[in-house]
Amino acid sequence: MPRTPDGVAPCAITTAAAEAPSATAPSAASATAQIPSRPARRIAIDRQGPILIEGPVEIVLADGTLARSDRFMVAVCMCRRSRAYPWCDTSHRSRERAVAPAEDGRPR
């Protein structure tokens, strides 16, 4: 499987919508039955956040495990910081630490 520039193997993302069979490699089943056309899935890409996909979604991870979500909108982690990977848990957001007050009680 090809790797990204940071050496991480990408995962395959599939939606519940069936893909049309390839014209170069027809199967016996596709020759006898027609697959109904389904609407295309909308995917929103944000450089600073996750990929948003209209669900339901199945994701095949690099190790072969299958992750499935039946939600109407799914946020897929792109930063790989998520503890719930492949789902986004907003770990990509920068956080500011609260400054503790000085020992004498005055703000810094």
N, C-alpha and C positions, 0 to 999 in steps of 0.2 A: 504494500500500500504506500503511495507517495506520502512524503512528510512535508510539513510546512517549514518555512525558514528557521523557526525556533526548534525544530526537531520533533514536533508533536504530530502524531498521526491524526488526520482529520476523521470525523465521523460522517456517516452517510445519513442524510435526512430524507425521509419519505413521508408523503402525506397519505391519507386514506383514499385519495382519488387515484384510481387505477390509471396507469400509463397505457397508451395505445401500443399495440405490438409493433415491433420493428418491421419495416418493409423488406429488409435484407434477410431476415431470418424468421420467416413465418412458422408458427407451430401448427400441429394438426388441429388443436383446439381452436386456434384463431381462424383457421380456414373454414370451419363449420359454424362458428358462432361469432356474432358481432358484439364487441364490447360497447355498451352505451357510452356516449360522450358525457363527461362530467365537467362541471365548471372548474376553471383554473384556481389554484390556491394563491392568495395574496401574501407576499412576504415583504416586510419592511426592514430595511437595514439601517442601523444607526452606528456611525463610527465610534461613538463613545458609549455604546451600550449593547444590549443583546439583539439578536435577530427575532423579530416578531412574526409568527406564522399563524394564519387562521387554521384552527384545529378541526378535527382531531389529527394528531401527529404521532408517527412512530419514528424513533431514531435508533439506528443501528450503530453502536459505538465501535471503536477500533478493536476492542477485544471480542466483539461478536455479540455482546449482550444487547437486548432490545429494551428500549425505554419507550413507554406509550403514555400519551396524555389525551384525554377526551375533552379538554377544555376548549372553549370557543376561540381563545387567543392564547398562544403559547410563547413564552420568552425563552429562547435558547441561548445559553451562555456562550460568549465568544472570547472572554478574557481568561477562562479556565481557572478563575479564583473561587468559583462557587462551591459551597459545601454540598449543594444539591445537584451537582453536575449530572446531566447536561442542562438542567433547568437553571435559569438565572435567579440568583438570590440578592441581587443588587450589590454584590461585592466589588463591582467595577467602579462604584461611586467613591469619590474622594471624601474623606471624613475629616472633620476638624475636631481635635481633642478639646474638651472643656478645660479652661485654665483654672486651676485650683486657687482659691484666695490665699493671700499671704498669711503667715502665721499670726500677724497682728490684727487680722480681720479686714484690712484694707484691700480693695481690688488692686491687681497689678497693673 
